[in-house]
């Protein structure tokens, strides 16, 4: 049935709802809580029905959904009776293998909006509990690519990507990319926003410059500079990924098959030919042992190989946060400090090692010699100057200094209660403190560590600082820090009973 449609002033966010009069609902045979299929051309949405007392026969949609459909005057509507995807989800939940066609149907329905958030959550849970084999992950990756746009720059492209899981890691690419680009290697890096961490690379880069571009704008950007760091979500590359990530964020899940498909689908959509994957390994990281890291590296290499991407993986130290800053603005400051030659050794070394692996893939350094070349580029100031070019081309202020970056106005300190040496810094607790303070939504929120493992402290020394733009959130983060104690000092009493 074709009906007139119009917008309301409501922005429903991720809630997909349609407002119908009782008269129209009767004609369609739907009731409150039913699902309605709304179609405009090739675009479909599955919406929950809310009944109003109006007498008109038009359909009203929240403004964001109305615009998502292209602001049409009329739409085709019918009672939603389901999709084969739901049966495929049940099949996967019982432990069966899915074919390429079945996975493509699921991903198509995710993108079109036919699957509800609960059904998408079931898909994520199935991957977490049941898992997927190599063929399924390859099929899932291809399906994610084929339901979105692709960008071909007309030349071989390289990239670096981290699986994340360690606080403070988002700043590393911001240092590594200009090292690679300043050597003449084309590195069009697309980055994601945080899923379960206090900052994704896109969140941190956005502190310094806009990161959302159209495919046409990206090609123009590539004509100006040899590298950049942009948010992949604005490019319609593997659009199912961004929908899945939103649900993953709510569930606090990041299943390995989906993570691999997520990363490789974005790279394949950008026609990346050679890729370096960073896999941080350590207590509290996504990957907690070298053996698990090796298995994940082997998985990446096998799936990427099937997709035509030459890949090398680095198992990096992830037993504590990278550098001292955690949270978008704090990490942006630390990235600038590193590019200027005064940042933490851990950030400098990791960025140079990963950039060096790309330089080796590009044939600019022999295997094992890339790190030295990358360090020379970084220490010469060449990478910083190229980063200024990148920021300017992307629409940011190329003259921004670390001290220009604003952090949260409210600040609290955690101090040592005893003398001793630092024996542990908890990744999970530091991340929890930073997100409780408001990161990454609040760019200025986060944690600034003052000590790392091996440092000697005296009672009263500052161990870490917490920043937030909200006094209430700062107080909550402070309570988390005081309860969970993210930093362990040798000999300290951890708990007392009774």
ABEGO torsion letter per residue (X at the ends): XBBBBBBBABBAEABBBBBBBAAAAAAAGBBBGBBBBBBBEABBBBBBBBBBABABABBBBBAAAAAAAGGBABBBBBBBAEBAAAAAAAAAAAGBBBBAAAAAAAAAAAAAGABBAAAAAAAAAAAAAAEBBAAAAAAAAAAAAAABBBBBAGBBBBBBBBAEGBBGAAAAAAAAAAAAAAAGBBBBBBBBBBAABABBAAAAAAAABBABBBAAAAAAAAAABABBBBBAAAAGBGAAAAAAAAAAAAAGBBBAAAAAAAAAAAAAAAGBABBBBBBBBEBGBABABAAAAAAAAAAAAAAAAAAGBBBBBBBBBAABBBEABBEAAAAAAAAAAAAAGABBAAAAAAAAAAAAAAAAAAGABBBGAAAAAAAAAAAAGAAAAAAAAAAAAAGBBAABBAAABBBBABBBBBBBABBEBBABBBAAAAAAAAAAAGOAABAABEBBBABBBGBBBBBGBBABBBBBABAAAAAAAAAAAAAAGABBBBGBBABBOX
